[in-house]
Amino acid sequence: MTRRTIFNQRKWTHLGLWLALLLMHQTATHAAPLASIENLTVSPRDVGTSTTLGFDTVATGLNTVGVGKIVYLAPKPEPGSEGLISGYTWNVKTQPTDGAVIDSMTDINIFKFHPTKPGRYVIELVPLDQNSSPTEAAEISLWAAVYMGAVNDSFSCASCHDGGMMPDKITPWSATAHATKLTRTLNGQVAGTYKTSCLPCHTVGAFADTRGDGNFLDVAATTSFDLNRIPTWVADALANGTQHWNDLPADLQNVGNIQCESCHGPGKTHNGDPTKIAVPSYDGKICSVCHDAPTHHMKPYQWQNSAHSNTLGEGGHMASGSCVKCHTAEGFVAIQVDGNTDIPAELTSRNNVSCLACHDSHDATNPHQLRKVSAVTLPNGEVYDAGLGNQCANCHNSRIADANVTVDVATGSSRGAHHGPQADILLGSSAYTWGQDYPAGASIHYSVVEDSCVHCHMAPVEASTANPPAVGDHTFRINSEDGLTSTVAESC
């Protein structure tokens, strides 16, 4: 073997090692990120009760925000990777102009910033390994824009979403209590005292920390409108029947009430581009921005203390198969309400049964904007028809056609009755007979209790503290978890 041959062999050996090391480096560099980025929803309760997270204003958690609105981003470690991460670094990869992002960090790695210009922002999170070396980065894209109002005289949400180019969302939304909240208040149709602090939830984007995005408070400031006139008008409307909605300037009427942009973010630059408008997740977190305050509007707090907040089960094992129609918000809407055989393939999220599972934010056809309150035909052919409790019966039944037939576990999803057969019990049906006859008939609770399940399990409670007992209302509990604290007497 010549010296040249030996040299060439060594050269190719070294080249092979170099390529192998390069490939290993690229593989390591392009491994899945150890953490993703969560855009935090911050409710008034979070602001009022958090002492460690540093929340000083509410945040929608939407990826479309008003110009100048504070956003909180947090690392979300992937399962099993917590012990591999020693810290994080944040970077602004994209912004409309240099310096458009103004940011400040808290002591728990939350990236707090607000965009000062309209446009796209891309924020990068780099987890650090145990050697404090950077690993694969995760990123999130957000869009900052200006509010325009749903049905103003120029281009607005109604320009497309009125049934012409897109399905009609404006007409059914217009009949909801959201669409006329401030109107009815100013016209004396809503009882109770009123303060200017109520306006952030009864108008479009009225966040006190934000200026320059065309929200209700922003418009009031630029037009020198005295917001203190509103509580005075409300008091006069209640006392004397004087209607004051039309006394509100047109520019403020345009962003008054609870509109599309309250839940979807500002849409001035949307123009049909889905990346420039937010679609709230089925987790229902957007609802907490207004419906979860320390001493009133406590629905999300109550829901978090209910079993509905964990219908996915440990590790999310209920998020597939026949379970999804009752154990996921997406499945309940797609299958039980819309009549599909499965969740649409493009909808990849899976969330617990949440606000948006039971309530339709766009449609007030049913009381409380419930999704489905029509009578329910159970698998055994019996019809459950007991008011608002009908919605519960869609899932709370035994899922069997004949209690005396044992389902083969090799061909069926369950063996005998599924747990949670409350509708069957109230109807007095689907019970095992062991070959014997016994008197059958509906429970007295089914026949005389108005709205059946709802009347007892959602009995209203008086909220007087920041964290009241987890009973009644949207906790769906007759008694507290320890079995000691009852709900109000109305539950019985």
N, C-alpha and C positions, 0 to 999 in steps of 0.2 A: 504494500500500500504506500503510495507516494505521500510526501509531506503535504502537497496541495490537497489531496483527498482528505487527509486527516483534518486539515484546516477547514475545508468546506463542511465536513461533518460537524465539527465544533461550532462553526458559524450557524448552521441550520439548527443545531441543538440549542444554542443560545437564543436564536430567533424564536424557536418554539416555546422556550421558557418565558421569553418576554411577552409573546402573544398570550400565553396561558395566564400570566400575571395581569396583563391588560384586561383579559376577559373576566378574571376574578374581580378586578377593580370595578369594571363596568357593571357586573352582576350585583356587587355590593352597593354600588352607587344607585342603581335603579331598583333596589329592593323596595317592597311596599313600605310606605311611611309608618313609623312607629305610632304616630298620632295624627288625627285629623283636626280640623278647626270647627268649633261650634260657635255660631253667632247667637249670643245669649239674649233671651227674652227676659227683661227685667220688669217686674210688676211693681205697683205702688207698695205692696206688702214687702217685696224684696228691698226696696229703698228704705222703708220704715223699720224693718226688723234686722237687716243685715249689719253686723258690726265688724265683719272680717273681710267681706268681698269688695268694699269700697264703692258700692253703687250709690251714685248721687243723683241719678235721674232715671226715669223709666226708659226702656229700649224695646223696640218691637221685635227684634230678632229676625227681621226680614232682610233679604239681600238687596232690596231696593229701599233707600232711605232718603229723607229730606236733606238738602244741602245744609250743612252745619249741625246735623243731628248726631249726637254721641252714639257710638257703636261699641259694644263690648265683645271681644273675641276671646275664646278660651281654648286651651289645648284639650283634646279628648283622646287619651291614650287608647290604642287598640287593645282588645282583650289579650291578656298575657304579656303585654309589653311594658307594664308599669315599672317593673324592676329593672328594665334595660335603659331607662331614661334618667339622666342626671340633671337635666335642665332644658331650656328652650331659648332660641333666639327668634326674633321677629324681624321681617324685612318688608318694606313697601316696594313691590316689584313694578307696579304700574299705577300711574296717577295722571289726571288730565294735564297738569302742569307741575313743574317742580315746586314743592312746598305746599301743594294743595292739601296734603294730609297734615293735621296737627294731632300729635299723639302724646299719650302719657301712660306709663306703666304703673300697675299696682304691685304690691309685694307678693302676689301669688300668680305671677305670669299672665295675668289678664292684660290683653292689648286693648287699651282704651283710646279711641281716636274719633275725630270728626272730620268729614270731608268739607272743604271750603269752596269747592268748585263743582259744577255738574260734570258728570262723566263716569268713566269706569275706573275702579280701584281694584288692584289685585294685591292681597296681603299674603305673605309667605311665612310659614312656621317651620323652623328647623329644629327637630328634637336632637339633643346631645346624648351620646352614649355614656357608658360608665367612665370612659376616659376623657369625657368632655369634648369628644370629637363630633362634628356634624354628621348626621345621617340623612336619609332621603327626606326631602322637604314636602310639606303639604301646602296647598294654597286655597284661597277662597276669593271669589270674584263678587264685588258689590257694585251697585250702580247708584249714584247720587243724582237726584232730580228735584223738580219743583212741582207742587200740587197745582191742580187746575180745576177741580170740581167735576162732579159726575154728569151734570146736565146743564152746563152753562150755555150761553148763546153761541159761543164759538166752538172750536174743536174740543170734545170732551169724551168721557167714557161712552155716553149715549150715541156718539157718532158711529160707533161700530157695534156695540153690544146691545142694540135695541131690536135684534131679530132680523136685521138686514144682512150685513156681511157675516155676523156672528150670531150664535144663539142669544135669545132675548134674556138678559139678566136684569135689565133696568126695570121692566114692568113688575116682575114679582118682588124685586127688592123694594120698590116704591111703596109696597103695601106693608112692609115690615115696620115695627116700632122704631128700629134704628133710623130709618129714612126720614122720620118726622120728629125725632126726639126733641130737638131745640125748638122747632116750630110749635109743637104742642105745649111745651113748657112756657114759651112766651105768650101763648094764647090762653093760658090758664087751664089747660086740659090735663095737667099733671100736678097733683097736689104735693105739698111739701115746701120747705125752705130752699132757697137757691143761693149759691155763692159763686164767685168767679172761679173758684177752684174746681167747680164742676165742669167748666168749659173744655178742658183737655179731652174729656171722654165723650162730650156731646157735640164736638165739632171735628173738622178735618185737621189732623196733624198738629194740634195745638199743644206742642211741647214747649215748656217755658224756657228750655235751654237752647232753643233753635230760633235763628233769625235768617231770613234770606231765601226761604223755600216756599213762600206763599201760603203758609198755614194760617189758621184763623187768627191766632195771636199776632202773627207777623203782619197780616193785612190790617188788623186793628191798630197796630203801632204805626204803620206807614200812612194810614188815613186819619191818624189822631182821634180815633174813636175811643171814648171813655168806657171801658168794660164795666165799670160800676153801674152804668145805666141798666145793664141787663138784670141784676137782682132786683132793682127798683121796679122795672117793668113786670117782672114775674110776680112780685108782691101785689102790684096794682091789678094784674090780670086775675089773680086769685080772689082778691078782695072785691073788685068792682066789675069783673067780667070784660075788661078792656083787652082787646087782642093787640099784641105789640109786635108780632112777627114782621109785619110790613113796615114797622118803624126801623127795623134793622137795615142798614145800607145794603144795596144790592151786592156789592163786592163781598160783604160778610155773609149774606145769604148763600152766595155761591159756594162757600166752604163751611156752611153751617150744617148741622145734623151729622149723623154717622153714615159716611158714604163709602163707595168702593175703595177709595184710596186710604181709608182708615185701616183696612185690613190688607190691602195689596201694595201699599206704598205709593209714593207720588208718581204720576203717570205722564207728566208733561212731554217727555221725550220717548214714551213707549211706542206710539205709532205702529202697533202690531208686532213689534220685536219682542219675543218672549223673554229675552235676556234682560230687558229693561223694565220689567214689572215682576212683582213677587207673587208666587202662588203659595199661600200658607200651607204648612204641613198639616196632615191629619192628627198631629199631636195636640192641636188645639191651643198651643202656647200663646198665640196672638190674642186669644180671648182674655188671657190673664192681664193684659196691659190695662184693661178697664174693669174687668170683673173680679179682680183680686186685690182689694185694699185691706188695710189693717183691721178696720172695725165695721166695714160694710162691703157689699158686693163681694161676697166670699166664696163664690162658686168653685173656682179652681182649688182653693185651699180645702174645701169640703171634698171635692172629687179626689184629691191626692190622698185623702184618708179613707177612700173607699176601695173595695176589691176591683172595681172597674179600672183603676189606675194600674193594675198589674195583670190584665187578662192574657198577656203574652206568656206569663209564667217565667220561671227561672231560665235564663239563657234564651228566652224567646222561642221555646220549643212548641208553642201553640201557633206559630206564624206560618203554618203550611197545611196542606191537605184539607180535609173537611172541617178543620178547626177554624179556618180563617173567617168563615161567614159570621161567627159570633165572637171570636177572640181577637179580631183586629178591626180597627175603625174602617180601614179601606174595604175589608171584606163585607162588613155589615152593610155599608152603603152600596157597594157594587152588586152584591148577591141578594141580600134580603130586601133592599129598597128598590134598586134599579132592575132587579130581575135577571141579572147576568148569571152565567154558570160559574164564573170565576172572576178574579180581579183582573182588570185589563193589564196586559203584559208591560205596557209602558209605565205603569204605576208600580214602582219597585219598592216603595217604602212599606213598612209594616209597623203600625202603632197600636198601643192599647186602645180600648174603647174609651173615647174621649168626647169632648164637647161636640166636635164636628161629626162624630158618629151618630149621635142622637139628634142634633139640631142642624137645620139647614139655614145657613146664614143668608141665603138669597130668597127664601120663600116662606111666606107667612100663611100658607093655606091652612096648616094645622095649628092648633093652640100651641103656644110657646115655640113655634117654628120647629116642632118635632118632625122627624123624618117620616114616620109611618105609624098611624094610629088607627088604621082600619082593622076590622075583625081578622083574626088569625085562624086559619085552618091548621090544626095540629096534625102530625103524621098519622094519627089514628082516625082522622076524619072528623073529630070533634071540633066545634067552632068556639073559640075564645073571643068574647066580645064584651069587654068591661071598661069602656072609656079609655083614658090615657094609659092605663095599664096594658093595653093591647101592644104597645111598643115593646114592653118588657117580655111579653109572651112569645115574640119572635125567636128569642134565644132561650128563655127560661122554660123549656119543656123537655120531655123525656127522650125525644127524637126516635120513638119506636112506634110502629103501627100496631103491634100486638104484644102486650106484656108477657103473654104466655109462650111466645116463640123466642127461644134463645138464639141470638145471632151467632153464626159461626165466625170465630175470630179470624179464620183464614180468608173469609170473603167480606166481612163487615168491619166497620171502624170501631165498633163497641160491642160489648157482650151484655145484652139486656138493656135496661133503661140507662140513659146518660144521666149524669148528676145534674142537679139544678132543675128538677121537674115541677117547679112551682105552679105553672099554668095547669098541668094535669091534676095536681093535688086540689087546687081550687075548684076545678070542674068535677072532681071525683071520678076521674077516668084513668085508664092506663095502669091500673094496679094489678098485681098478681092475684089470681083467684084460687090457685091450688086446686082447681077443678070444682070449687064450691061457688054457690051463688050468695051474694050478700047485698044488702040495700045499697043502691048507688044514687048519686045525686050531687049537685054542686054544693060547695061550702057556703054557709051563710055570709062569709066574707065576700064571696064572689057576687052574691045576689043583692046585698044591701049596701056594701061599702062603695061609695062613689069613686070611680077611677081605680078601683081595686088596689093593686100593688102601690100605686103612686100615693094614695091617700095616707097610708101608714108609713111607708118607707121613705117618703120625702116630705114628711110633716115639717113645716117651717119652724125655725128656731130663731130666737132673738140674739143677734150678734152684739156683744157688749165689750169684748176684749179682743186683742190682736190674735189670740189663738184659742178660740172657744172649744168646748168639748166636741169631739168628732162624732156627732150624732145628728140625725135628721137631715132634711134637705138633700143636697147632692152627695152626702156620705152614704145614703141609702140604708142607714142603720136605725133600727128601733131602739137599741141600747148601744152605749159606748162599748168599745172593744173589751174592756174589763168587765162588762155586764152590770156595772153599778150605776151609771149615769143614764137616766132615761131621757127621751126627747120630751117635747111639750105634750101636754095632755091630749092635744088634737090628734096625736098618732093613734089613739084608741077612742 
